[in-house]
Amino acid sequence: MEQPAILVEDVSMMFHMNNEKIDNLKEYVIRVLKRKMQYTEFWALRNVSFAVQPGERLGVLGFNGAGKSTLLKIIAGVMKPTKGKVEIRGVVAPLLELGAGFDMNYSGRENIFLYGATMGFSRSYVRQRYDEIIAFSELKDFIDAPVKNYSSGMRARLGFSIATAVEPEVLIVDEVLSVGDAKFKAKSEAKIKGMFDQGVTVLFVSHNTAQVRSLCNKAILLEKGGILAQGEVNQVCDIYDGMVKRK
Amino acid sequence: MFFRELYNYRYLLREIVAKNIKIQYRNSVLGIFWTFLQPLLTTLVLVFIFGYLWGRDSGEDIVNYPIYLLCGRLLYEFYSQSTKRAMRSVTNSASVIKKVKVPKYIYPLSNVISNFITFLISLLVLAGFALFFFLTKNDPPRITPYALLFPAPLLILFLLCTGIGLILSSLAVFFKDIEYLYDVFCMLLFYFTPILYAPRQLGGNRVLHMALMANPLYSILEMFRDCVLRGQLLNPNHLFYSLGFSLAVLLIGGILFWKKQDRFILYI
């Protein structure tokens, strides 16, 4: 059997929930002196395990607060889990929040290289993709203007173009298919579908079961940090839709 | 493992260093000339005021007051600017760190490096001053082959700033008010380092001298002045003390940062 592209093994994530957030030294010293350092433990994820084989497209379903975002952040490598481990094979492109690595004072051109470097790519590699990125983002006339003067749609377009230009093997998508105006939306959906056809492994998070059914072939359903159901996409979506109706 | 990761992210390091330098001077009319102008103007002001008070008392240790003062100013400015910027670097990059997997130490490190580069450029002002006094034969600095040793104190200073930067940047994630405390600390440090005065001018107070000797910035500064101003071999005691101190700080900073970095995301 092939090695899974994404392997999540017994992952748990615990947060400290303070009643009041202490973010300065003064408060901290006062609390320590008063011996009032109280935390409530909150487990956002409990013993989550699953594997995604190369080329599989996994939908992640769940209500708000079920732990979807935490799971995505752990898989994207942004957070370390409290327990368990995650293994990923291949180049990952997280389409979590587009344009998060942008510097507002920098021009679009400079941000392409900065964002590329943030994702770990060399300058020469980004230069090869440069024309493609600009063409796809349709920002040729604004590429030397600082990004702070861009509209949010323009920023998202540039972010999407850079993130998808790198030919990823694992794509992590968090409901970003609605980028920019209707025209760009259609274009970006076509691009993502094209990547699906090339056999990228996909992790797709959404509330929209219709979208999940059409894009994914497998799904997991999270509830209060645990996996409630996992398996073939239509079965899991039926369970989720049933839960939605009951609420 | 650490070095392989750093190697993999060398492009990011370079991009951020370049960005810091570019952004700092982009919106000013004179651009990179501020690197020269700022120390030049502040030194002129300080020479004008303190040179009048103490400068005429130039002995073996001061040689030439404007250059003596400029050495101190430049090194102190680099120390305070780079550590302050490094301190804010992690919290300022919150939007990236929260969304993209990236080695976090890149941020304090790149801020120290970019400040080091502008600091090296500003050393040209020092060279200009030295040349001026050399040509006018007015208390000329003693330029000898020992001047070539000047990179040694600067590299030690770089290590010190990186270590302090790592410590401050991880503390600033958890305690926002550390910034204000550090500003006050830097102001104290300015007066506790012989920048405007020579240690001998403090008189015979033993406690004051002990405090001065414990200050690694003092050792580094004295070594630098030995090289470029007094034309003598740098004091080995200063060398060992400041190198040991800086490496210890770097080690502490590295361990602290490494241990706390996974929790940054929960606080920024």
Interface residues (C-beta under 8 A of the other chain):
Chain A: F15 H16 D23 N24 L25 K26 Y28 K73 A76 G77 V78 M79 K80 V92 P94 L96 E97 A100 G101 D103 N105 Y106 E110 F113 L114 G116 A117 T118 M119 G120 F121 S122 R123
Chain B: N8 Y9 Y11 L12 R14 E15 I16 K19 K22 I23 R26 S95 V96 I97 K98 K99 V100 K101 V102 F174 F175 K176 D177 I178 L181 D262 I265 L266 Y267
